């Protein structure tokens, strides 16, 4: 809880900085990458089922972020 309490405000400040130096169309999708990590860690650490759809969704999120970057 202490680590999350420290890194949560830091991540928000970094997003605000990124919005100043990069277009919103690049920053907003990159923020959603956290959902990718949450889905993958939830499946691994909590032993959740349905790994196929979870991995397919993670791949689609990553592909979308990369496509917007190009």
CHARMM-style PDB file with segment names, atoms N, HN, CA, C and O in Angstrom:
ATOM      1  N   UNK     1       0.825  -1.185   0.000  1.00  0.00      PROA
ATOM      2  CA  UNK     1       0.000   0.000   0.000  1.00  0.00      PROA
ATOM      3  C   UNK     1       0.876   1.259   0.000  1.00  0.00      PROA
ATOM      4  O   UNK     1       0.529   2.265  -0.619  1.00  0.00      PROA
ATOM      5  N   UNK     2       1.999   1.191   0.691  1.00  0.00      PROA
ATOM      6  HN  UNK     2       2.281   0.374   1.194  1.00  0.00      PROA
ATOM      7  CA  UNK     2       2.897   2.347   0.741  1.00  0.00      PROA
ATOM      8  C   UNK     2       3.484   2.640  -0.636  1.00  0.00      PROA
ATOM      9  O   UNK     2       3.578   3.800  -1.038  1.00  0.00      PROA
ATOM     10  N   UNK     3       3.870   1.614  -1.345  1.00  0.00      PROA
ATOM     11  HN  UNK     3       3.794   0.672  -1.018  1.00  0.00      PROA
ATOM     12  CA  UNK     3       4.443   1.796  -2.684  1.00  0.00      PROA
ATOM     13  C   UNK     3       3.400   2.407  -3.624  1.00  0.00      PROA
ATOM     14  O   UNK     3       3.711   3.322  -4.387  1.00  0.00      PROA
ATOM     15  N   UNK     4       2.179   1.910  -3.569  1.00  0.00      PROA
ATOM     16  HN  UNK     4       1.926   1.167  -2.949  1.00  0.00      PROA
ATOM     17  CA  UNK     4       1.120   2.452  -4.419  1.00  0.00      PROA
ATOM     18  C   UNK     4       0.838   3.897  -4.031  1.00  0.00      PROA
ATOM     19  O   UNK     4       0.618   4.741  -4.899  1.00  0.00      PROA
ATOM     20  N   UNK     5       0.842   4.186  -2.732  1.00  0.00      PROA
ATOM     21  HN  UNK     5       1.021   3.500  -2.027  1.00  0.00      PROA
ATOM     22  CA  UNK     5       0.611   5.547  -2.268  1.00  0.00      PROA
ATOM     23  C   UNK     5       1.668   6.520  -2.744  1.00  0.00      PROA
ATOM     24  O   UNK     5       1.384   7.704  -2.921  1.00  0.00      PROA
ATOM     25  N   UNK     6       2.868   6.044  -2.951  1.00  0.00      PROA
ATOM     26  HN  UNK     6       3.099   5.082  -2.808  1.00  0.00      PROA
ATOM     27  CA  UNK     6       3.954   6.907  -3.429  1.00  0.00      PROA
ATOM     28  C   UNK     6       3.903   7.044  -4.952  1.00  0.00      PROA
ATOM     29  O   UNK     6       4.014   8.149  -5.484  1.00  0.00      PROA
ATOM     30  N   UNK     7       3.737   5.926  -5.646  1.00  0.00      PROA
ATOM     31  HN  UNK     7       3.647   5.028  -5.214  1.00  0.00      PROA
ATOM     32  CA  UNK     7       3.830   5.953  -7.106  1.00  0.00      PROA
ATOM     33  C   UNK     7       2.579   6.486  -7.797  1.00  0.00      PROA
ATOM     34  O   UNK     7       2.666   6.962  -8.929  1.00  0.00      PROA
ATOM     35  N   UNK     8       1.439   6.419  -7.158  1.00  0.00      PROA
ATOM     36  HN  UNK     8       1.368   6.032  -6.239  1.00  0.00      PROA
ATOM     37  CA  UNK     8       0.220   6.901  -7.792  1.00  0.00      PROA
ATOM     38  C   UNK     8       0.290   8.396  -8.096  1.00  0.00      PROA
ATOM     39  O   UNK     8       0.018   8.778  -9.235  1.00  0.00      PROA
ATOM     40  N   UNK     9       0.637   9.262  -7.149  1.00  0.00      PROA
ATOM     41  HN  UNK     9       0.858   8.952  -6.224  1.00  0.00      PROA
ATOM     42  CA  UNK     9       0.756  10.687  -7.486  1.00  0.00      PROA
ATOM     43  C   UNK     9       1.889  10.969  -8.477  1.00  0.00      PROA
ATOM     44  O   UNK     9       1.779  11.868  -9.312  1.00  0.00      PROA
ATOM     45  N   UNK    10       2.960  10.210  -8.383  1.00  0.00      PROA
ATOM     46  HN  UNK    10       3.050   9.480  -7.705  1.00  0.00      PROA
ATOM     47  CA  UNK    10       4.083  10.399  -9.306  1.00  0.00      PROA
ATOM     48  C   UNK    10       3.635  10.075 -10.731  1.00  0.00      PROA
ATOM     49  O   UNK    10       3.986  10.791 -11.668  1.00  0.00      PROA
ATOM     50  N   UNK    11       2.872   9.014 -10.896  1.00  0.00      PROA
ATOM     51  HN  UNK    11       2.587   8.432 -10.134  1.00  0.00      PROA
ATOM     52  CA  UNK    11       2.413   8.662 -12.241  1.00  0.00      PROA
ATOM     53  C   UNK    11       1.468   9.728 -12.793  1.00  0.00      PROA
ATOM     54  O   UNK    11       1.490  10.013 -13.990  1.00  0.00      PROA
ATOM     55  N   UNK    12       0.655  10.305 -11.946  1.00  0.00      PROA
ATOM     56  HN  UNK    12       0.638  10.073 -10.974  1.00  0.00      PROA
ATOM     57  CA  UNK    12      -0.249  11.355 -12.406  1.00  0.00      PROA
ATOM     58  C   UNK    12       0.522  12.594 -12.861  1.00  0.00      PROA
ATOM     59  O   UNK    12       0.178  13.204 -13.873  1.00  0.00      PROA
ATOM     60  N   UNK    13       1.549  12.961 -12.123  1.00  0.00      PROA
ATOM     61  HN  UNK    13       1.828  12.466 -11.301  1.00  0.00      PROA
ATOM     62  CA  UNK    13       2.376  14.109 -12.500  1.00  0.00      PROA
ATOM     63  C   UNK    13       3.082  13.831 -13.826  1.00  0.00      PROA
ATOM     64  O   UNK    13       3.212  14.726 -14.662  1.00  0.00      PROA
ATOM     65  N   UNK    14       3.535  12.604 -14.019  1.00  0.00      PROA
ATOM     66  HN  UNK    14       3.430  11.877 -13.341  1.00  0.00      PROA
ATOM     67  CA  UNK    14       4.180  12.253 -15.283  1.00  0.00      PROA
ATOM     68  C   UNK    14       3.199  12.327 -16.455  1.00  0.00      PROA
ATOM     69  O   UNK    14       3.579  12.733 -17.553  1.00  0.00      PROA
ATOM     70  N   UNK    15       1.958  11.943 -16.233  1.00  0.00      PROA
ATOM     71  HN  UNK    15       1.650  11.612 -15.341  1.00  0.00      PROA
ATOM     72  CA  UNK    15       0.954  12.054 -17.293  1.00  0.00      PROA
ATOM     73  C   UNK    15       0.709  13.520 -17.619  1.00  0.00      PROA
ATOM     74  O   UNK    15       0.606  13.882 -18.791  1.00  0.00      PROA
ATOM     75  N   UNK    16       0.614  14.363 -16.605  1.00  0.00      PROA
ATOM     76  HN  UNK    16       0.697  14.069 -15.653  1.00  0.00      PROA
ATOM     77  CA  UNK    16       0.426  15.789 -16.855  1.00  0.00      PROA
ATOM     78  C   UNK    16       1.597  16.375 -17.635  1.00  0.00      PROA
ATOM     79  O   UNK    16       1.401  17.204 -18.523  1.00  0.00      PROA
ATOM     80  N   UNK    17       2.800  15.951 -17.310  1.00  0.00      PROA
ATOM     81  HN  UNK    17       2.960  15.277 -16.588  1.00  0.00      PROA
ATOM     82  CA  UNK    17       3.980  16.415 -18.049  1.00  0.00      PROA
ATOM     83  C   UNK    17       3.926  15.926 -19.498  1.00  0.00      PROA
ATOM     84  O   UNK    17       4.218  16.677 -20.428  1.00  0.00      PROA
ATOM     85  N   UNK    18       3.548  14.656 -19.676  1.00  0.00      PROA
ATOM     86  HN  UNK    18       3.310  14.046 -18.921  1.00  0.00      PROA
ATOM     87  CA  UNK    18       3.459  14.105 -21.035  1.00  0.00      PROA
ATOM     88  C   UNK    18       2.425  14.866 -21.861  1.00  0.00      PROA
ATOM     89  O   UNK    18       2.616  15.061 -23.061  1.00  0.00      PROA
ATOM     90  N   UNK    19       1.343  15.294 -21.238  1.00  0.00      PROA
ATOM     91  HN  UNK    19       1.188  15.136 -20.263  1.00  0.00      PROA
ATOM     92  CA  UNK    19       0.330  16.060 -21.962  1.00  0.00      PROA
ATOM     93  C   UNK    19       0.856  17.417 -22.405  1.00  0.00      PROA
ATOM     94  O   UNK    19       0.360  17.984 -23.379  1.00  0.00      PROA
ATOM     95  N   UNK    20       1.840  17.939 -21.710  1.00  0.00      PROA
ATOM     96  HN  UNK    20       2.243  17.478 -20.919  1.00  0.00      PROA
ATOM     97  CA  UNK    20       2.425  19.222 -22.101  1.00  0.00      PROA
ATOM     98  C   UNK    20       3.379  19.085 -23.279  1.00  0.00      PROA
ATOM     99  O   UNK    20       3.497  20.004 -24.090  1.00  0.00      PROA
ATOM    100  N   UNK    21       4.054  17.957 -23.380  1.00  0.00      PROA
ATOM    101  HN  UNK    21       3.958  17.211 -22.721  1.00  0.00      PROA
ATOM    102  CA  UNK    21       5.092  17.818 -24.399  1.00  0.00      PROA
ATOM    103  C   UNK    21       4.687  16.937 -25.580  1.00  0.00      PROA
ATOM    104  O   UNK    21       5.400  16.890 -26.582  1.00  0.00      PROA
ATOM    105  N   UNK    22       3.559  16.240 -25.478  1.00  0.00      PROA
ATOM    106  HN  UNK    22       2.980  16.278 -24.663  1.00  0.00      PROA
ATOM    107  CA  UNK    22       3.142  15.344 -26.564  1.00  0.00      PROA
ATOM    108  C   UNK    22       1.662  15.560 -26.855  1.00  0.00      PROA
ATOM    109  O   UNK    22       0.930  16.067 -26.005  1.00  0.00      PROA
ATOM    110  N   UNK    23       1.221  15.182 -28.038  1.00  0.00      PROA
ATOM    111  HN  UNK    23       1.816  14.770 -28.729  1.00  0.00      PROA
ATOM    112  CA  UNK    23      -0.200  15.332 -28.367  1.00  0.00      PROA
ATOM    113  C   UNK    23      -1.078  14.406 -27.516  1.00  0.00      PROA
ATOM    114  O   UNK    23      -0.667  13.309 -27.138  1.00  0.00      PROA
ATOM    115  N   UNK    24      -2.268  14.867 -27.232  1.00  0.00      PROA
ATOM    116  HN  UNK    24      -2.602  15.758 -27.539  1.00  0.00      PROA
ATOM    117  CA  UNK    24      -3.212  14.086 -26.434  1.00  0.00      PROA
ATOM    118  C   UNK    24      -3.504  12.739 -27.079  1.00  0.00      PROA
ATOM    119  O   UNK    24      -3.711  11.747 -26.381  1.00  0.00      PROA
ATOM    120  N   UNK    25      -3.521  12.700 -28.398  1.00  0.00      PROA
ATOM    121  HN  UNK    25      -3.353  13.506 -28.965  1.00  0.00      PROA
ATOM    122  CA  UNK    25      -3.829  11.450 -29.101  1.00  0.00      PROA
ATOM    123  C   UNK    25      -2.764  10.381 -28.869  1.00  0.00      PROA
ATOM    124  O   UNK    25      -3.022   9.205 -29.124  1.00  0.00      PROA
ATOM    125  N   UNK    26      -1.588  10.750 -28.400  1.00  0.00      PROA
ATOM    126  HN  UNK    26      -1.378  11.705 -28.193  1.00  0.00      PROA
ATOM    127  CA  UNK    26      -0.547   9.773 -28.074  1.00  0.00      PROA
ATOM    128  C   UNK    26      -0.547   9.431 -26.594  1.00  0.00      PROA
ATOM    129  O   UNK    26      -0.284   8.288 -26.222  1.00  0.00      PROA
ATOM    130  N   UNK    27      -0.837  10.396 -25.756  1.00  0.00      PROA
ATOM    131  HN  UNK    27      -1.051  11.325 -26.058  1.00  0.00      PROA
ATOM    132  CA  UNK    27      -0.751  10.185 -24.316  1.00  0.00      PROA
ATOM    133  C   UNK    27      -1.936   9.378 -23.788  1.00  0.00      PROA
ATOM    134  O   UNK    27      -1.755   8.466 -22.982  1.00  0.00      PROA
ATOM    135  N   UNK    28      -3.133   9.705 -24.234  1.00  0.00      PROA
ATOM    136  HN  UNK    28      -3.280  10.446 -24.889  1.00  0.00      PROA
ATOM    137  CA  UNK    28      -4.333   9.047 -23.709  1.00  0.00      PROA
ATOM    138  C   UNK    28      -4.313   7.527 -23.921  1.00  0.00      PROA
ATOM    139  O   UNK    28      -4.579   6.787 -22.973  1.00  0.00      PROA
ATOM    140  N   UNK    29      -4.010   7.039 -25.123  1.00  0.00      PROA
ATOM    141  HN  UNK    29      -3.794   7.639 -25.893  1.00  0.00      PROA
ATOM    142  CA  UNK    29      -3.971   5.582 -25.280  1.00  0.00      PROA
ATOM    143  C   UNK    29      -2.842   4.931 -24.476  1.00  0.00      PROA
ATOM    144  O   UNK    29      -2.986   3.807 -23.995  1.00  0.00      PROA
ATOM    145  N   UNK    30      -1.743   5.627 -24.337  1.00  0.00      PROA
ATOM    146  HN  UNK    30      -1.626   6.540 -24.728  1.00  0.00      PROA
ATOM    147  CA  UNK    30      -0.630   5.054 -23.571  1.00  0.00      PROA
ATOM    148  C   UNK    30      -1.006   4.862 -22.108  1.00  0.00      PROA
ATOM    149  O   UNK    30      -0.491   3.959 -21.448  1.00  0.00      PROA
ATOM    150  N   UNK    31      -1.901   5.705 -21.598  1.00  0.00      PROA
ATOM    151  HN  UNK    31      -2.319   6.438 -22.134  1.00  0.00      PROA
ATOM    152  CA  UNK    31      -2.363   5.537 -20.218  1.00  0.00      PROA
ATOM    153  C   UNK    31      -3.129   4.233 -20.060  1.00  0.00      PROA
ATOM    154  O   UNK    31      -3.137   3.646 -18.978  1.00  0.00      PROA
ATOM    155  N   UNK    32      -3.764   3.781 -21.113  1.00  0.00      PROA
ATOM    156  HN  UNK    32      -3.758   4.258 -21.992  1.00  0.00      PROA
ATOM    157  CA  UNK    32      -4.563   2.562 -21.035  1.00  0.00      PROA
ATOM    158  C   UNK    32      -3.712   1.304 -20.989  1.00  0.00      PROA
ATOM    159  O   UNK    32      -4.242   0.214 -20.773  1.00  0.00      PROA
ATOM    160  N   UNK    33      -2.423   1.428 -21.184  1.00  0.00      PROA
ATOM    161  HN  UNK    33      -1.993   2.314 -21.359  1.00  0.00      PROA
ATOM    162  CA  UNK    33      -1.536   0.274 -21.099  1.00  0.00      PROA
ATOM    163  C   UNK    33      -1.571  -0.310 -19.689  1.00  0.00      PROA
ATOM    164  O   UNK    33      -1.283  -1.492 -19.503  1.00  0.00      PROA
ATOM    165  N   UNK    34      -1.921   0.505 -18.697  1.00  0.00      PROA
ATOM    166  HN  UNK    34      -2.156   1.465 -18.849  1.00  0.00      PROA
ATOM    167  CA  UNK    34      -2.034  -0.011 -17.336  1.00  0.00      PROA
ATOM    168  C   UNK    34      -3.090  -1.104 -17.257  1.00  0.00      PROA
ATOM    169  O   UNK    34      -2.958  -2.038 -16.466  1.00  0.00      PROA
ATOM    170  N   UNK    35      -4.132  -0.997 -18.066  1.00  0.00      PROA
ATOM    171  HN  UNK    35      -4.240  -0.238 -18.709  1.00  0.00      PROA
ATOM    172  CA  UNK    35      -5.159  -2.047 -18.087  1.00  0.00      PROA
ATOM    173  C   UNK    35      -4.572  -3.355 -18.604  1.00  0.00      PROA
ATOM    174  O   UNK    35      -4.953  -4.435 -18.153  1.00  0.00      PROA
ATOM    175  N   UNK    36      -3.648  -3.255 -19.546  1.00  0.00      PROA
ATOM    176  HN  UNK    36      -3.338  -2.377 -19.913  1.00  0.00      PROA
ATOM    177  CA  UNK    36      -2.984  -4.431 -20.073  1.00  0.00      PROA
ATOM    178  C   UNK    36      -2.221  -5.145 -18.967  1.00  0.00      PROA
ATOM    179  O   UNK    36      -2.339  -6.361 -18.815  1.00  0.00      PROA
ATOM    180  N   UNK    37      -1.440  -4.396 -18.195  1.00  0.00      PROA
ATOM    181  HN  UNK    37      -1.344  -3.408 -18.319  1.00  0.00      PROA
ATOM    182  CA  UNK    37      -0.671  -5.001 -17.110  1.00  0.00      PROA
ATOM    183  C   UNK    37      -1.588  -5.562 -16.030  1.00  0.00      PROA
ATOM    184  O   UNK    37      -1.305  -6.626 -15.478  1.00  0.00      PROA
ATOM    185  N   UNK    38      -2.671  -4.876 -15.720  1.00  0.00      PROA
ATOM    186  HN  UNK    38      -2.901  -4.012 -16.168  1.00  0.00      PROA
ATOM    187  CA  UNK    38      -3.606  -5.362 -14.705  1.00  0.00      PROA
ATOM    188  C   UNK    38      -4.242  -6.686 -15.146  1.00  0.00      PROA
ATOM    189  O   UNK    38      -4.392  -7.604 -14.340  1.00  0.00      PROA
ATOM    190  N   UNK    39      -4.607  -6.779 -16.405  1.00  0.00      PROA
ATOM    191  HN  UNK    39      -4.484  -6.034 -17.060  1.00  0.00      PROA
ATOM    192  CA  UNK    39      -5.227  -8.011 -16.903  1.00  0.00      PROA
ATOM    193  C   UNK    39      -4.236  -9.170 -16.878  1.00  0.00      PROA
ATOM    194  O   UNK    39      -4.579 -10.280 -16.473  1.00  0.00      PROA
ATOM    195  N   UNK    40      -3.023  -8.908 -17.309  1.00  0.00      PROA
ATOM    196  HN  UNK    40      -2.744  -8.006 -17.639  1.00  0.00      PROA
ATOM    197  CA  UNK    40      -2.028  -9.979 -17.340  1.00  0.00      PROA
ATOM    198  C   UNK    40      -1.603 -10.399 -15.934  1.00  0.00      PROA
ATOM    199  O   UNK    40      -1.469 -11.592 -15.659  1.00  0.00      PROA
ATOM    200  N   UNK    41      -1.392  -9.435 -15.047  1.00  0.00      PROA
ATOM    201  HN  UNK    41      -1.501  -8.466 -15.270  1.00  0.00      PROA
ATOM    202  CA  UNK    41      -1.020  -9.779 -13.680  1.00  0.00      PROA
ATOM    203  C   UNK    41      -2.163 -10.455 -12.935  1.00  0.00      PROA
ATOM    204  O   UNK    41      -1.936 -11.371 -12.143  1.00  0.00      PROA
ATOM    205  N   UNK    42      -3.390 -10.008 -13.185  1.00  0.00      PROA
ATOM    206  HN  UNK    42      -3.575  -9.265 -13.828  1.00  0.00      PROA
ATOM    207  CA  UNK    42      -4.537 -10.652 -12.559  1.00  0.00      PROA
ATOM    208  C   UNK    42      -4.652 -12.108 -12.962  1.00  0.00      PROA
ATOM    209  O   UNK    42      -4.948 -12.976 -12.141  1.00  0.00      PROA
ATOM    210  N   UNK    43      -4.417 -12.359 -14.224  1.00  0.00      PROA
ATOM    211  HN  UNK    43      -4.177 -11.655 -14.892  1.00  0.00      PROA
ATOM    212  CA  UNK    43      -4.465 -13.734 -14.700  1.00  0.00      PROA
ATOM    213  C   UNK    43      -3.356 -14.587 -14.130  1.00  0.00      PROA
ATOM    214  O   UNK    43      -3.565 -15.762 -13.827  1.00  0.00      PROA
ATOM    215  N   UNK    44      -2.185 -14.011 -13.982  1.00  0.00      PROA
ATOM    216  HN  UNK    44      -2.015 -13.057 -14.228  1.00  0.00      PROA
ATOM    217  CA  UNK    44      -1.035 -14.783 -13.503  1.00  0.00      PROA
ATOM    218  C   UNK    44      -1.035 -14.926 -11.981  1.00  0.00      PROA
ATOM    219  O   UNK    44      -0.948 -16.037 -11.458  1.00  0.00      PROA
ATOM    220  N   UNK    45      -1.130 -13.822 -11.287  1.00  0.00      PROA
ATOM    221  HN  UNK    45      -1.200 -12.919 -11.712  1.00  0.00      PROA
ATOM    222  CA  UNK    45      -1.021 -13.860  -9.829  1.00  0.00      PROA
ATOM    223  C   UNK    45      -2.251 -14.430  -9.145  1.00  0.00      PROA
ATOM    224  O   UNK    45      -2.132 -15.118  -8.131  1.00  0.00      PROA
ATOM    225  N   UNK    46      -3.427 -14.154  -9.685  1.00  0.00      PROA
ATOM    226  HN  UNK    46      -3.523 -13.595 -10.509  1.00  0.00      PROA
ATOM    227  CA  UNK    46      -4.658 -14.609  -9.047  1.00  0.00      PROA
ATOM    228  C   UNK    46      -5.168 -15.925  -9.619  1.00  0.00      PROA
ATOM    229  O   UNK    46      -6.158 -16.477  -9.138  1.00  0.00      PROA
ATOM    230  N   UNK    47      -4.495 -16.422 -10.638  1.00  0.00      PROA
ATOM    231  HN  UNK    47      -3.691 -15.974 -11.029  1.00  0.00      PROA
ATOM    232  CA  UNK    47      -4.874 -17.699 -11.229  1.00  0.00      PROA
ATOM    233  C   UNK    47      -6.217 -17.664 -11.932  1.00  0.00      PROA
ATOM    234  O   UNK    47      -6.925 -18.670 -11.963  1.00  0.00      PROA
ATOM    235  N   UNK    48      -6.579 -16.519 -12.498  1.00  0.00      PROA
ATOM    236  HN  UNK    48      -6.003 -15.701 -12.473  1.00  0.00      PROA
ATOM    237  CA  UNK    48      -7.852 -16.406 -13.197  1.00  0.00      PROA
ATOM    238  C   UNK    48      -7.811 -17.224 -14.485  1.00  0.00      PROA
ATOM    239  O   UNK    48      -6.756 -17.405 -15.092  1.00  0.00      PROA
ATOM    240  N   UNK    49      -8.964 -17.706 -14.879  1.00  0.00      PROA
ATOM    241  HN  UNK    49      -9.821 -17.559 -14.385  1.00  0.00      PROA
ATOM    242  CA  UNK    49      -9.073 -18.525 -16.096  1.00  0.00      PROA
ATOM    243  C   UNK    49      -9.215 -17.634 -17.325  1.00  0.00      PROA
ATOM    244  O   UNK    49      -9.096 -16.411 -17.240  1.00  0.00      PROA
ATOM    245  N   UNK    50      -9.468 -18.256 -18.453  1.00  0.00      PROA
ATOM    246  HN  UNK    50      -9.565 -19.249 -18.522  1.00  0.00      PROA
ATOM    247  CA  UNK    50      -9.669 -17.571 -19.738  1.00  0.00      PROA
ATOM    248  C   UNK    50      -8.436 -16.788 -20.160  1.00  0.00      PROA
ATOM    249  O   UNK    50      -8.520 -15.590 -20.434  1.00  0.00      PROA
ATOM    250  N   UNK    51      -7.317 -17.445 -20.212  1.00  0.00      PROA
ATOM    251  HN  UNK    51      -7.249 -18.418 -19.989  1.00  0.00      PROA
ATOM    252  CA  UNK    51      -6.082 -16.763 -20.607  1.00  0.00      PROA
ATOM    253  C   UNK    51      -6.080 -16.359 -22.071  1.00  0.00      PROA
ATOM    254  O   UNK    51      -5.502 -15.333 -22.429  1.00  0.00      PROA
ATOM    255  N   UNK    52      -6.714 -17.146 -22.914  1.00  0.00      PROA
ATOM    256  HN  UNK    52      -7.184 -17.979 -22.623  1.00  0.00      PROA
ATOM    257  CA  UNK    52      -6.734 -16.841 -24.346  1.00  0.00      PROA
ATOM    258  C   UNK    52      -7.348 -15.481 -24.647  1.00  0.00      PROA
ATOM    259  O   UNK    52      -6.701 -14.643 -25.275  1.00  0.00      PROA
ATOM    260  N   UNK    53      -8.576 -15.245 -24.217  1.00  0.00      PROA
ATOM    261  HN  UNK    53      -9.102 -15.926 -23.707  1.00  0.00      PROA
ATOM    262  CA  UNK    53      -9.179 -13.923 -24.460  1.00  0.00      PROA
ATOM    263  C   UNK    53      -8.423 -12.794 -23.764  1.00  0.00      PROA
ATOM    264  O   UNK    53      -8.350 -11.682 -24.285  1.00  0.00      PROA
ATOM    265  N   UNK    54      -7.867 -13.074 -22.601  1.00  0.00      PROA
ATOM    266  HN  UNK    54      -7.926 -13.978 -22.177  1.00  0.00      PROA
ATOM    267  CA  UNK    54      -7.103 -12.054 -21.874  1.00  0.00      PROA
ATOM    268  C   UNK    54      -5.855 -11.649 -22.655  1.00  0.00      PROA
ATOM    269  O   UNK    54      -5.548 -10.462 -22.764  1.00  0.00      PROA
ATOM    270  N   UNK    55      -5.146 -12.617 -23.190  1.00  0.00      PROA
ATOM    271  HN  UNK    55      -5.395 -13.581 -23.102  1.00  0.00      PROA
ATOM    272  CA  UNK    55      -3.934 -12.329 -23.963  1.00  0.00      PROA
ATOM    273  C   UNK    55      -4.301 -11.668 -25.291  1.00  0.00      PROA
ATOM    274  O   UNK    55      -3.602 -10.762 -25.746  1.00  0.00      PROA
ATOM    275  N   UNK    56      -5.385 -12.111 -25.911  1.00  0.00      PROA
ATOM    276  HN  UNK    56      -5.952 -12.847 -25.541  1.00  0.00      PROA
ATOM    277  CA  UNK    56      -5.823 -11.492 -27.168  1.00  0.00      PROA
ATOM    278  C   UNK    56      -6.183 -10.024 -26.946  1.00  0.00      PROA
ATOM    279  O   UNK    56      -5.840  -9.171 -27.764  1.00  0.00      PROA
ATOM    280  N   UNK    57      -6.863  -9.731 -25.861  1.00  0.00      PROA
ATOM    281  HN  UNK    57      -7.142 -10.424 -25.196  1.00  0.00      PROA
ATOM    282  CA  UNK    57      -7.196  -8.342 -25.544  1.00  0.00      PROA
ATOM    283  C   UNK    57      -5.957  -7.510 -25.283  1.00  0.00      PROA
ATOM    284  O   UNK    57      -5.874  -6.361 -25.715  1.00  0.00      PROA
ATOM    285  N   UNK    58      -4.991  -8.086 -24.577  1.00  0.00      PROA
ATOM    286  HN  UNK    58      -5.059  -9.020 -24.226  1.00  0.00      PROA
ATOM    287  CA  UNK    58      -3.744  -7.370 -24.297  1.00  0.00      PROA
ATOM    288  C   UNK    58      -2.993  -7.071 -25.588  1.00  0.00      PROA
ATOM    289  O   UNK    58      -2.425  -5.989 -25.742  1.00  0.00      PROA
ATOM    290  N   UNK    59      -2.987  -8.021 -26.511  1.00  0.00      PROA
ATOM    291  HN  UNK    59      -3.448  -8.900 -26.386  1.00  0.00      PROA
ATOM    292  CA  UNK    59      -2.313  -7.814 -27.793  1.00  0.00      PROA
ATOM    293  C   UNK    59      -3.018  -6.706 -28.583  1.00  0.00      PROA
ATOM    294  O   UNK    59      -2.357  -5.880 -29.213  1.00  0.00      PROA
ATOM    295  N   UNK    60      -4.341  -6.685 -28.553  1.00  0.00      PROA
ATOM    296  HN  UNK    60      -4.878  -7.356 -28.041  1.00  0.00      PROA
ATOM    297  CA  UNK    60      -5.073  -5.640 -29.266  1.00  0.00      PROA
ATOM    298  C   UNK    60      -4.819  -4.257 -28.664  1.00  0.00      PROA
ATOM    299  O   UNK    60      -4.684  -3.277 -29.396  1.00  0.00      PROA
ATOM    300  N   UNK    61      -4.755  -4.176 -27.343  1.00  0.00      PROA
ATOM    301  HN  UNK    61      -4.864  -4.972 -26.748  1.00  0.00      PROA
ATOM    302  CA  UNK    61      -4.453  -2.895 -26.700  1.00  0.00      PROA
ATOM    303  C   UNK    61      -3.066  -2.417 -27.113  1.00  0.00      PROA
ATOM    304  O   UNK    61      -2.895  -1.260 -27.495  1.00  0.00      PROA
ATOM    305  N   UNK    62      -2.081  -3.301 -27.038  1.00  0.00      PROA
ATOM    306  HN  UNK    62      -2.221  -4.242 -26.728  1.00  0.00      PROA
ATOM    307  CA  UNK    62      -0.717  -2.940 -27.399  1.00  0.00      PROA
ATOM    308  C   UNK    62      -0.630  -2.532 -28.871  1.00  0.00      PROA
ATOM    309  O   UNK    62       0.053  -1.565 -29.209  1.00  0.00      PROA
ATOM    310  N   UNK    63      -1.319  -3.267 -29.744  1.00  0.00      PROA
ATOM    311  HN  UNK    63      -1.874  -4.053 -29.469  1.00  0.00      PROA
ATOM    312  CA  UNK    63      -1.299  -2.927 -31.173  1.00  0.00      PROA
ATOM    313  C   UNK    63      -1.939  -1.571 -31.421  1.00  0.00      PROA
ATOM    314  O   UNK    63      -1.460  -0.804 -32.257  1.00  0.00      PROA
ATOM    315  N   UNK    64      -3.008  -1.270 -30.712  1.00  0.00      PROA
ATOM    316  HN  UNK    64      -3.397  -1.893 -30.033  1.00  0.00      PROA
ATOM    317  CA  UNK    64      -3.657   0.029 -30.874  1.00  0.00      PROA
ATOM    318  C   UNK    64      -2.779   1.173 -30.436  1.00  0.00      PROA
ATOM    319  O   UNK    64      -2.717   2.205 -31.104  1.00  0.00      PROA
ATOM    320  N   UNK    65      -2.095   1.001 -29.313  1.00  0.00      PROA
ATOM    321  HN  UNK    65      -2.145   0.162 -28.770  1.00  0.00      PROA
ATOM    322  CA  UNK    65      -1.189   2.049 -28.835  1.00  0.00      PROA
ATOM    323  C   UNK    65      -0.036   2.252 -29.819  1.00  0.00      PROA
ATOM    324  O   UNK    65       0.346   3.389 -30.099  1.00  0.00      PROA
ATOM    325  N   UNK    66       0.515   1.168 -30.339  1.00  0.00      PROA
ATOM    326  HN  UNK    66       0.205   0.245 -30.112  1.00  0.00      PROA
ATOM    327  CA  UNK    66       1.611   1.284 -31.305  1.00  0.00      PROA
ATOM    328  C   UNK    66       1.126   1.922 -32.604  1.00  0.00      PROA
ATOM    329  O   UNK    66       1.845   2.720 -33.206  1.00  0.00      PROA
ATOM    330  N   UNK    67      -0.091   1.575 -33.044  1.00  0.00      PROA
ATOM    331  HN  UNK    67      -0.675   0.927 -32.556  1.00  0.00      PROA
ATOM    332  CA  UNK    67      -0.628   2.159 -34.269  1.00  0.00      PROA
ATOM    333  C   UNK    67      -0.820   3.671 -34.125  1.00  0.00      PROA
ATOM    334  O   UNK    67      -0.546   4.429 -35.055  1.00  0.00      PROA
ATOM    335  N   UNK    68      -1.285   4.096 -32.968  1.00  0.00      PROA
ATOM    336  HN  UNK    68      -1.507   3.480 -32.213  1.00  0.00      PROA
ATOM    337  CA  UNK    68      -1.448   5.529 -32.746  1.00  0.00      PROA
ATOM    338  C   UNK    68      -0.105   6.248 -32.678  1.00  0.00      PROA
ATOM    339  O   UNK    68      -0.006   7.419 -33.044  1.00  0.00      PROA
ATOM    340  N   UNK    69       0.910   5.563 -32.218  1.00  0.00      PROA
ATOM    341  HN  UNK    69       0.830   4.611 -31.920  1.00  0.00      PROA
ATOM    342  CA  UNK    69       2.246   6.154 -32.161  1.00  0.00      PROA
ATOM    343  C   UNK    69       2.861   6.355 -33.537  1.00  0.00      PROA
ATOM    344  O   UNK    69       3.673   7.257 -33.744  1.00  0.00      PROA
ATOM    345  N   UNK    70       2.462   5.504 -34.475  1.00  0.00      PROA
ATOM    346  HN  UNK    70       1.802   4.772 -34.307  1.00  0.00      PROA
ATOM    347  CA  UNK    70       2.999   5.625 -35.833  1.00  0.00      PROA
ATOM    348  C   UNK    70       2.301   6.731 -36.548  1.00  0.00      PROA
ATOM    349  OT1 UNK    70       2.602   7.002 -37.710  1.00  0.00      PROA
TER     350      UNK     70
END
